[in-house]
Amino acid sequence: MDESEYEHLTTSLTPHESAGGVTTYRNTVSISCPACGDPFDDLVICEDDYNSLELTMLLDLCITTHDDEVLLFTHKH
């Protein structure tokens, strides 16, 4: 993902929380997922080398990277 795409995402989405090397944003404006083209629910940015995510619901995930960060796009069922 290039810098302009990353900036568009992080400035258009609603910040939700940031803790432990993980930052989440809510997609309240129905931006399309860059991987599959469907609107996604949340963007999860993993900033550290190792992160653990505890999921409480069944999700489809699309994944890309920006610099040294992993970006997860969640799609709820």
Secondary structure by P-SEA (a helix, b strand, c coil): ccaaaaaaaaaacccccccccbbbbbcccccccccccccccbbbbbcccbbbbbbcbbbbbbbcccccbbbbbbbcc
